Amino acid sequence: MKNFDIKISFSIMALLIILVGIFQSGGVALSILNLCLISAVMSMGVNIQWGFAGLINFGVMGFLAIGGLATVLVSVPPVIEAWSAGGMGMLVSGAFIIAVVLLIFFINKKLSDYKYKNYLIFLIIILSIPLLKLISGPSISKIESINAATSGFLGGMNLPIIFSWFFGALLSAGVAFVIGKVCLGLRSDYLAISTLLISGIIVSIVKHEEWLSRGVKNVIGLKRPAPYEVNLQSSDWFIRLVEFLNTSKLSKIFDIAERQDLLSKLVITSSGIVVKLCFAFIFLFVVCSLLYFSEKALRSPWGRMMRAIRDNEDAAKAMGKNVVKQHLFIFMLGSAIIGFAGAMLVTYDGLFTPSSYQPLRYTFLIWVMVLLGGTGNNYGAILGAFVVWFIWIQSAPFALYIINLFTSQLDESNAIKLHLINSIPYFRYLMMGLGLLVVMRYRPKGLLPEKVIRN
Amino acid sequence: MDFLNAIILISNFIIVPAITYGSQLALGAIGVTLIYGVLRFANFAYGDLMAFGTMIVILFTWYLQSKGITFGLLPTALLALPIGILFTIAISLFFDKTIFEYYREKKSNPVTFIVVSLGIMFVLNAVVRIIIGPNDINFMDGHKFIMKAREFKQLTGLNEGLAIKSTQVITLITTIITCSLLFYFLNKTKTGKSMRAYSDNEDLALLSGIDPKKIILLTWVIVSILATVAGTLYGLDKSFKPFTYFNNLLPIFAATIVGGIGNPLGAFYGGFLIAFSEIALTYAYKKFFKYLLPESLEPSTLIQFISTDYKFAISFAILVVVLIFRPNGIFKGKVI
């Protein structure tokens, strides 16, 4: 009985995606699957923070943006001219920021008894911003003026993009360390609001520091860990493979030109599918290994300690557990996973668009996934990601069906009907909201509630 | 003369816009703070409640305009405002009855309330976009300017102009009226006092015979009025776009916490503090110093603390600073 729910719910989900493959197209089904898998990584990250430790992190968007930035920093070839023009200045500014941060930490540690410590830190921050502008300003304008239309930024390290996933995780963990130091002492609702606002700061930095990320000009044509469609379409072995797989279909057509036509069409569609399949395998591997490790962690002494801290902080403290340290650690761990997912998402999209990061889609939707699926349960988080993303994508056809059902009496050119049909994209928000409200009311622990583990 | 020019420059680009924006934020922040004080949760649906109220106002403005009714020099939206408020009160009470009441009776933790308010946020977001669409809507009519920059220059003979839009004056007057009524209500009337007592200590208030249902109902009514007024004023001053309203939730939250969450007067000041710092820190003071300093000392750079791209980020940064130094806000929070 123990894993019964899990098996049934995941089978239904698989069946739904297969049905999409049959009725819509294989490509659509695979891209839904891929984004479900990416979302699953995100929701597992949030679940580690919220479900394991009870930390409410509304800064998901910020960590996803950091992960996305990492793909640019790792995989894009460096712009040599920009580096020689302004690289030195930027390195100096970077060293300056690190020096300021270290100085603040030093003051915080060494002068902890000093009465005006906080004001001193505040003064340092206020003074360092104009100074930083003074140091970096000339280099930034130099970098941004080099080939502004095509580059205008420093570029990256020209490494395989897979590395960027780990780099994104590392970067996110670093930022999470700073945020955690500042915010983790706050009460739950304060923490929610402040992480939400800090993620806003992160996104506006990624959006406006063009020398770093090209900002609103976007970075396109990122590398891939999977083959490109064009390369597949022109390689012999692939065409022969497609021919072999579709022998029965092709043999029915006798006209050679027509047959060639069909073959090239088949090659194009199947190249898309193969690329998505490659992604799906990589993502599946990531999700499975993450699931394995977090299940292990949940059952380990460390996991027990985390749950103890979550359920009764004071008791855990009394037992000699360092709550502050553990909170910071798990905040960094969860954020690292979210950053990893952010890099995966940008890799899959093949482009980095900083202006697309919005809290509704990248913070609250992920939270809906976790809450809907089941907090504290890894399988629940994954299921939530699948269900929510599936609804998110498939709500448009569903809404169209409902609208047509209710307005079938009305004329085709009826203003209300046309208006409703035009606003179909927004019905997904309605469904998300209603779904969340219903689940919170009737299954407050989510679709797959947390299992109490007894050792 | 140069000194006067400098003063006018600052008034035109910092003081007047900041007072307007600050009033809008203050009205919004008082609403968030009241919900926090009485109902004890941070309402993430507040931005979308503002959007909903403004949407109703816009719809009725269009209706009135189609009937040929206008408000003379003033924007027609002010005539439609009471109807917008009624609808917003209705939807707030509806959500309270169907959703929040259940969790209140169960005495759920604040995080559950936040999550539920997220659900309502999604629903309201969808409702507004389905009804009125996601696009920019300008529903300001009536007289646009009280004083144009050119007229001011002709009038005074100064180099710098001072432009005052009628929406800015309307915002200020409405805010003064709303806030004085609200603070009179909270501090002088018996019901207001019982509301403060309830917020201060729920158990004691219940013991002294205060009816919690009445207090909660009243809170939703006041909050809906504030949300609709703030939303309509913002929409008149700039324009109505559902996404902007959602985004405005963030500086409103910042203002609320900076002023001490649960403290209406603090929220009021918090709104102005956020607005003034956002505008003053992103303004380029080059011209200002040109007037004041002798030619030899004239600045060559823009003298801008931080670029305008980071306008929103400033309010967030202020919040973070306040959270580090005074986690309870500048004014002590948690007391109405």
Interface residues (C-beta under 8 A of the other chain):
Chain A: I56 N118 I121 F122 I125 I129 P130 K133 V182 C183 G185 L186 S188 D189 Y190 A192 I193 S194 L196 L197 I198 G200 I201 S204 I205 K207 H208 Q358 P359 L360 F364 W367 V368 L371 L420 N422 S423 Y426 F427 R428 Y429 L430 M432 G433 L434 L436 L437 M440 R441 P444
Chain B: F41 A42 I99 Y102 N109 P110 V111 T112 I114 V115 V116 L118 G119 I120 M121 F122 V123 L124 N125 A126 V127 R129 I130 G133 P134 F243 F246 L250 F253 A254 I257 I261 F305 I306 S307 D309 Y310 F312 A313 S315 F316 A317 L319 V320 V321 L323 I324 F325 P327
